């Protein structure tokens, strides 16, 4: 019964329908109300669930897409892959999940690009790349946690730009672009690991400065 659903559950239930309507009606009340009618949800309750308007709707849809992505590449499949393959498979699955709603995605990104939505946009992007890295098995908690996600966020954003206008068969151009960018991430991580290993017992600027201030006898 829809009256027994929480607002979070209503957002999750309506998000795909709103996205499907947004291609024609935009991310607004009309798309939300049509989705509510289709799902048997009271329009006033739907309005309350998305009280912050389009950004709330986009947020719910992106969360839905993240769920579709994880379901498409389950843990048992990921366990058989190398890190490069995991990241690629997850991002491709996310793009595939939005391929039928590319116009809705284009409109969503235009809304998120507004200066007033910058903080929200950053949080949504970070949530997605964090989900990808966690699914890929990353457990870093030091600065690697942030560098990996920051780099992947840039890769994903540029890949979406290609994806939105990709008319190649099977999104071949997007997949090739993504593969090149993922390769760049892997080369960077390899180089970073080598650098850290070489300097682990080498020169330390902080230790050097400390010795200048407090020389040993």
N, C-alpha and C positions, 0 to 999 in steps of 0.2 A: 504494500500500500504506500503510495507516494506521500500520504500525510504523516507516515511514520519515519520518513527520511530526515536526517539532519541536514543543515544547510551545506555542510561539506559534501555530503552524499548527493545533494541536489546539484551542486556545482559540477561534480564529477559526472553525473548522469546527463546533464544538459550540454556540457562542453562540446562533444562531437557534433551535436545537432546545430549548435550556434555557429561553429566553424563552417559547417556545410552551407548554412544560410548567409554567412558573412561575405561570401564571394559576390553575392548579388545585392544584399541589403546593407553591407557594412557591419562593423562591430558595434551595433547599437540595439535599441529597444526592440526593433522589428525582428531582428534575427533571434534575440532572446525569447520573445513572445512566441514566435513560430516554433522554436525548439520546445518551449514549455507545453504548447498545445499538443505537439507530437508525442510528448512523453507523459501527458496527463498530469502535468504539474500546474498548480494554480499560478497565474501570471504574477500576482502580487507577491507570492512567496518567492518566485524566481527573481523578481526585482530586488527583494531583500537579500537573496543569496549573492547577487552581483551588485551590491549597493554602491560600489565604486565605479560602476560602468564598464566601458570597454576593456580597461586594463585588467579588471577582475576576470572578465570572460577569457581574455587572452592567456592569463595566468593559468586558469583552469584547463584550457585546451593544451597548453604546453605541458602541464603535469600529466594530462591524459596521454599525450604523445610519448612522453618519457616512459610511461607504463607500457605502451604498445611496443616501444623499442626493446625494453627488457624482456618482454614476453617473446619477442621474435628471436632473441639471441639468449636462450636460457643458460644458467650456470653450467649445466653439464656439457653444453656445446662450447662455451667459453673455455672450459677446463682443458680442452684439446688444442687450444690456439696459443700462439705466441702473442706477446703484448701488442705488437704492430697489427696483427690480424684481429685481435679483440677490439681495439679502438676503431679500426676500419669497419668491421662488421656492425658495431653498435651505431656509428654515425650513419652508415648506409641504411640501416634499419629505420633510423629516425627520419631520414629524408624520404624513404619509401612510404612511411606512415603519413607524410604530409603531401605526397605527390598528387593526390586527388584534390587537394585543397590549396594548390599553389597560389591562387589569386587571394584566398583568405589569408594566407601567410604573408603575401606581399602587403596587404592592407594592414595586417597586424604589425608588421615591422615599421610601416609608416607612422603608426600611432606611437609605437615604442621609441621612435627616433625623436619625438618631440622633447625639447629640453626639460619640460616639467616631469617627464617620465624617465629621466636618465637613471635615477637611483633604482627604480623598479626594474628597468631593463637590465641593468648590471646584475641584479640579484637573480633574475630569471636565467640569464645566460650562465651565470656561475652555477646555479642549481643543476642545469643540464650537464655541463662538463664535469661537475663533481659526481653526478650520477654515473656518467660514462667511466670515469677513472675508478670509482668504487667497484663498479661491475667488472672492470678489467683486473681487479685484484690489488689496486694500489692502496697501501696502508701507510704511506708516508705522513708524518706529522710535523716535520721540520719545514724549512723553506722550500724543499722539493714539492711539498703539497701544493704550495701556491704557484711556483713556477710552472709546474706541469699543467695546472688548470688555466693559468693565464695564457700560456702558449696555445693550448687546445682551443680556448675561447676564440682566439684570433683565427685559427685554422677553420673552425666551424663557421664563423661569421663570413669569411671569404668564400667558403665552399657554398654556403647558402646563396650568396650573390650569383654564383655561377649556376646553381641549381634552378633558381627562379626563371631563368631564360633559356634553360637547356632543352632543346628540341631533338637531341640525338637519341638514337634508339637505345632503350634501356638505361637512359641517363648516362651513357658511356662517357661523355665529356666531363660530367660532374665526378664520376667515379675515378677517372684518370687524374683530374685535378686534385681530388682528395688524396689519392695514393701518393702523389708527389709531395703534398704538404705533410702527410704522416711520415713519409720517409725523412723529411727535414727534421721533424720532431725527434725521431729515433737517432739520427746522426748527432743532434744537439745533446741528447741525453747520454749518448755514448762518449762524446767528447767531454761533457761535464764530469762524468764518472771518472774518466781518465785523469782529468785535471785534479780532481779532489784526491784521488789516490796518490798522485805524484806529490801533492803539497801536504799530505796528511802529517808527515813528519818533517816537513821542510820549514821554510821561513814563515814566521808568524809576525805580522805587523804589530798586533796588540802585545805580544810577548816582548818584541824588540823595544817598543815604547815603554813598557813596564820596566825593563831593565835599565833604560836610560834614567828613569825617575828613581828607581830603587836598585842601584847597582849592587851586585853581590861582592863579597869581600874577595 
